[in-house]
């Protein structure tokens, strides 16, 4: 009589023992997915508060809406009314003058200071911080109020001119000079493009300057033929950012004029007039149409600069 013996099971050995099962892999994948969605949540919230107002303003631009009544569809009436609005044209004039005067001067000042700081002077971090500080504070209410005091009738500027027997004008209350004070304020805040210029200048290889010096090139020719082409992408970037920022100027004009755009609408920036239409006169439909016109203006000038960049911006590739 044979005795049947039960063979013991042989357990698998080797790398298969160390691999997790399918269930464990699914759990791990779900955890990673939840973590990814959690990190994306702030972006989704931000898009929610951006996309909805974006399309809402597009709809309101074609309506008559004043916060107290339901929006009424009026088609292109708001855009047609802009052509007959003298204050809108004045705001465009002020904004264009401010932009096309202050931006070139600000970029030139930023590049000049960056060139000086790029010479390897001692205490570079200190100087860089000092020049960058106005960019952080220039758009604040406190600085604009300080600017009113500096350019006031009895302010620092007129007191300084009085030392030489010169009677200074009313910089803030005179329509001929009120916009000039804001242009000077914008130029004073050249720290941000200066830091970007300085970073770009430090990336220019020194061997180019050494070779140019051996060939007898002057400092001006080195600047024109080496520095400018190699940092032209940075010049282009600063130009675009400064143009967009200047077209959207609001705080300086609001604080300097007390929200009126005066004197005689000489500081009535486009964004300030948009604010007056939307939150003072409660013409939200008209204000929304103005916002879309500003977007188109910025888009047009940005596109023009991108097209023109093909002729003067140099890339290594």
BELBEL-V246785 format. One record per residue. N is the residue number from 1. RES is the residue in one small letter. OMEGA is omega in degrees with one decimal (* if undefined). NEAR is the number of other ideal C-beta (glycine too) atoms within 10 Angstrom. Layout:
{{N;RES;OMEGA;NEAR} {N;RES;OMEGA;NEAR}}
This chain:
{{1;x;-177.1;2} {2;x;179.4;4} {3;x;178.4;4} {4;x;179.3;4} {5;x;-179.2;6} {6;x;-178.3;5} {7;x;177.4;5} {8;x;178.0;6} {9;x;179.2;5} {10;x;-179.7;6} {11;x;179.7;6} {12;x;178.9;7} {13;x;176.9;7} {14;x;-174.6;6} {15;x;-179.1;7} {16;x;-179.5;7} {17;x;-175.0;8} {18;x;-178.5;6} {19;x;177.6;9} {20;x;179.1;10} {21;x;-179.6;8} {22;x;179.4;8} {23;x;179.1;8} {24;x;179.1;10} {25;x;178.5;11} {26;x;178.9;11} {27;x;-179.9;12} {28;x;179.8;11} {29;x;178.6;10} {30;x;178.0;10} {31;x;179.5;10} {32;x;178.6;10} {33;x;178.7;10} {34;x;178.5;10} {35;x;178.9;10} {36;x;178.4;10} {37;x;179.8;10} {38;x;178.2;9} {39;x;179.5;9} {40;x;-175.8;11} {41;x;178.2;10} {42;x;178.7;9} {43;x;178.7;9} {44;x;178.4;9} {45;x;178.3;10} {46;x;178.0;10} {47;x;179.6;12} {48;x;-179.3;10} {49;x;176.4;9} {50;x;-175.6;10} {51;x;-177.8;10} {52;x;176.1;10} {53;x;-179.9;12} {54;x;-178.6;11} {55;x;177.0;10} {56;x;178.8;13} {57;x;177.0;17} {58;x;178.0;14} {59;x;-176.9;13} {60;x;179.5;22} {61;x;-179.7;22} {62;x;-178.6;20} {63;x;170.6;20} {64;x;-173.0;17} {65;x;-176.5;23} {66;x;177.3;15} {67;x;-177.8;9} {68;x;-179.9;6} {69;x;176.6;8} {70;x;178.2;7} {71;x;177.7;16} {72;x;-176.6;12} {73;x;179.9;11} {74;x;177.5;18} {75;x;-177.1;9} {76;x;-175.0;10} {77;x;179.9;15} {78;x;179.6;23} {79;x;177.1;16} {80;x;-179.9;11} {81;x;180.0;15} {82;x;-178.3;14} {83;x;-178.5;8} {84;x;-177.7;8} {85;x;-177.4;14} {86;x;-179.9;8} {87;x;176.4;13} {88;x;178.0;20} {89;x;175.9;12} {90;x;179.3;17} {91;x;175.6;24} {92;x;179.2;18} {93;x;179.6;15} {94;x;-178.0;24} {95;x;-179.7;23} {96;x;178.3;14} {97;x;179.8;14} {98;x;-176.0;23} {99;x;-171.5;23} {100;x;172.1;11} {101;x;-173.5;16} {102;x;-175.4;24} {103;x;178.5;22} {104;x;-179.8;13} {105;x;179.9;14} {106;x;179.1;23} {107;x;178.1;19} {108;x;178.0;12} {109;x;179.5;17} {110;x;180.0;26} {111;x;179.7;24} {112;x;179.7;13} {113;x;178.5;20} {114;x;178.0;24} {115;x;178.6;15} {116;x;-178.6;12} {117;x;-179.3;20} {118;x;-179.4;17} {119;x;177.1;8} {120;x;-179.5;7} {121;x;179.2;9} {122;x;179.7;6} {123;x;-178.2;10} {124;x;179.4;13} {125;x;179.9;7} {126;x;179.7;9} {127;x;180.0;15} {128;x;179.6;17} {129;x;-179.3;13} {130;x;-179.7;11} {131;x;-178.8;21} {132;x;-176.0;16} {133;x;178.9;12} {134;x;178.4;18} {135;x;178.9;17} {136;x;-173.2;13} {137;x;-171.5;14} {138;x;-178.7;20} {139;x;-177.8;18} {140;x;-179.7;13} {141;x;-177.2;11} {142;x;-178.7;9} {143;x;178.8;19} {144;x;175.3;20} {145;x;175.3;12} {146;x;179.0;15} {147;x;176.2;22} {148;x;179.8;17} {149;x;-178.5;11} {150;x;-177.4;18} {151;x;176.7;25} {152;x;-178.9;17} {153;x;178.1;12} {154;x;-176.4;9} {155;x;-175.9;17} {156;x;-176.9;12} {157;x;-179.7;15} {158;x;176.3;18} {159;x;177.6;12} {160;x;177.9;12} {161;x;179.3;13} {162;x;177.1;12} {163;x;179.9;7} {164;x;178.6;6} {165;x;-179.5;6} {166;x;177.3;10} {167;x;-177.7;7} {168;x;179.6;17} {169;x;174.2;16} {170;x;-171.4;15} {171;x;-174.5;21} {172;x;-173.3;22} {173;x;178.8;16} {174;x;-178.3;15} {175;x;-179.2;13} {176;x;-174.3;12} {177;x;-174.6;16} {178;x;179.0;24} {179;x;179.1;21} {180;x;179.7;18} {181;x;179.1;20} {182;x;175.2;25} {183;x;177.5;19} {184;x;177.9;16} {185;x;179.6;21} {186;x;177.5;22} {187;x;-179.7;20} {188;x;-178.1;17} {189;x;-177.8;23} {190;x;-174.0;28} {191;x;-177.3;23} {192;x;176.3;20} {193;x;178.5;25} {194;x;179.3;26} {195;x;179.1;19} {196;x;176.1;18} {197;x;-178.4;24} {198;x;177.4;23} {199;x;178.8;13} {200;x;179.7;21} {201;x;-179.9;18} {202;x;178.3;11} {203;x;179.1;9} {204;x;-178.5;15} {205;x;-179.1;10} {206;x;-176.4;7} {207;x;177.8;8} {208;x;179.1;14} {209;x;178.8;16} {210;x;179.0;10} {211;x;179.3;13} {212;x;178.3;16} {213;x;178.1;12} {214;x;178.9;8} {215;x;176.9;9} {216;x;179.2;7} {217;x;178.6;16} {218;x;178.7;10} {219;x;-179.8;11} {220;x;179.3;8} {221;x;176.0;12} {222;x;179.4;17} {223;x;-176.0;14} {224;x;-172.5;12} {225;x;-179.8;13} {226;x;-173.9;17} {227;x;-176.2;19} {228;x;179.2;14} {229;x;-174.9;15} {230;x;177.4;18} {231;x;-179.6;22} {232;x;174.9;16} {233;x;178.9;15} {234;x;175.4;20} {235;x;179.8;21} {236;x;179.5;17} {237;x;179.6;15} {238;x;179.5;23} {239;x;-179.1;17} {240;x;-177.3;16} {241;x;-179.9;14} {242;x;178.1;21} {243;x;-179.6;17} {244;x;179.9;14} {245;x;-178.6;15} {246;x;177.8;20} {247;x;-177.6;21} {248;x;-178.4;14} {249;x;-179.4;22} {250;x;-170.6;15} {251;x;-176.4;16} {252;x;179.9;25} {253;x;-178.5;29} {254;x;-176.8;20} {255;x;-177.0;20} {256;x;-176.8;23} {257;x;-176.7;22} {258;x;178.2;9} {259;x;-176.7;14} {260;x;-174.6;16} {261;x;-178.4;24} {262;x;1.6;17} {263;x;177.7;16} {264;x;178.2;14} {265;x;-178.6;19} {266;x;175.8;22} {267;x;-179.5;26} {268;x;177.2;24} {269;x;-178.2;27} {270;x;179.8;27} {271;x;177.9;20} {272;x;177.7;24} {273;x;175.5;25} {274;x;178.4;21} {275;x;179.6;18} {276;x;179.9;19} {277;x;-174.7;22} {278;x;-170.7;20} {279;x;172.8;13} {280;x;178.0;12} {281;x;176.4;11} {282;x;175.0;14} {283;x;-174.1;20} {284;x;177.8;21} {285;x;179.1;26} {286;x;179.8;27} {287;x;178.2;23} {288;x;177.3;25} {289;x;177.1;27} {290;x;179.5;25} {291;x;179.9;19} {292;x;174.9;16} {293;x;177.0;18} {294;x;177.3;17} {295;x;179.4;14} {296;x;178.5;10} {297;x;178.9;15} {298;x;-180.0;15} {299;x;-179.7;11} {300;x;-178.8;10} {301;x;176.3;15} {302;x;178.9;14} {303;x;178.3;10} {304;x;179.6;10} {305;x;177.9;14} {306;x;178.2;12} {307;x;-179.6;9} {308;x;-178.3;11} {309;x;179.1;17} {310;x;-175.4;7} {311;x;-177.1;6} {312;x;179.1;11} {313;x;-177.1;17} {314;x;175.4;12} {315;x;-175.6;9} {316;x;-176.6;5} {317;x;*;2}}
